[in-house]
Amino acid sequence: MAVPKKKTSTSRRNNRRSHHALKGVTVVENKETGEFQLPHRMSVDGFYKGRRIVEPKAAKVEDDSADTGGQAA
């Protein structure tokens, strides 16, 4: 079984653990809507850097009468 030859000093141990810290999420405010979003990402409405990149999809309308769930009424 592998065993360490010498005790790891607290300095070496802490230097190794210095990269384990968690960072907070960076958010920026959208200029058009005022909502917060991740930087360098397209907004929900399709804008990036003030220009529309993607047209938003039309809302999907579901018709409950057409779907019977496989059962005859």
C-alpha positions in Angstrom: 0.0 0.0 0.0 1.4 3.4 -0.9 2.2 5.6 2.1 3.6 9.2 2.0 7.3 9.3 2.8 7.2 12.6 4.7 4.4 14.7 6.2 3.0 17.4 4.0 3.5 20.8 5.5 0.6 23.1 6.2 2.1 25.6 3.7 2.2 23.0 0.9 -1.3 21.7 1.7 -2.7 25.3 1.8 -1.0 26.2 -1.5 -2.5 23.2 -3.2 -6.0 24.1 -1.8 -5.7 27.7 -2.9 -7.4 26.9 -6.2 -10.4 25.2 -4.6 -12.2 28.4 -3.7 -15.6 28.9 -5.2 -16.3 32.0 -7.3 -19.5 33.9 -7.5 -21.5 34.1 -10.8 -20.8 37.2 -12.8 -24.0 38.9 -14.1 -24.6 42.0 -16.1 -27.7 44.1 -16.7 -29.3 44.0 -20.1 -29.6 47.5 -21.5 -32.8 46.9 -23.3 -34.9 45.1 -20.7 -33.0 45.8 -17.5 -32.9 42.1 -16.6 -29.7 40.4 -15.4 -28.0 37.8 -17.6 -24.7 36.1 -18.0 -22.0 38.1 -19.8 -21.3 37.3 -23.5 -24.6 35.4 -23.9 -27.6 36.2 -26.0 -30.6 37.5 -24.1 -34.0 35.6 -23.9 -35.5 38.0 -26.5 -32.7 37.3 -29.1 -30.5 40.4 -28.6 -26.7 40.4 -28.3 -24.7 43.6 -28.1 -27.8 45.7 -28.9 -28.6 43.8 -32.1 -31.2 41.2 -32.7 -29.5 37.9 -33.6 -32.4 35.5 -33.5 -36.1 36.1 -34.1 -38.1 34.8 -31.1 -40.4 31.9 -31.8 -44.1 32.4 -31.9 -46.0 31.2 -28.8 -47.3 27.6 -29.1 -51.0 27.3 -28.7 -52.2 23.9 -27.5 -55.6 22.6 -28.4 -57.0 20.4 -25.6 -59.9 19.1 -27.6 -57.7 17.5 -30.3 -55.7 15.4 -27.8 -57.9 12.7 -26.2 -54.9 10.8 -24.7 -55.6 7.7 -26.7 -59.1 7.2 -25.2 -62.4 7.4 -27.0 -64.8 9.7 -25.4 
